[in-house]
Amino acid sequence: MCLGVPGKVVSLSKNELGMLMGIVDFGGLTREVCLAFTPEVQAGEYVIVHAGYAISRLDEQEAMETLQALAELEESAAAEGE
């Protein structure tokens, strides 16, 4: 099973090969992500990231709904482990 996680693009840059890269915020944890598959993305927008690559853009409401669902899954798993 693959999991794409939503994150907010904080900044954009190009790497030494000229590929579009960005810093993406995942709820306080930031990572450098390849944005080559989403070249139209702008800072402040949300993307779905899988294996270090942004694979699609999504609007803020979709991102918030997905993050809420992931938080609920985490809470459910924690409750089962008690």
Secondary structure, 3 states (H helix, E strand, C coil): CCCCEEEEEEEEEECCCCCEEEEEEECCEEEEEECCCCCCCCCCCEEEEECCEEEEEECHHHHHHHHHHHHHHHHHHHHHHC
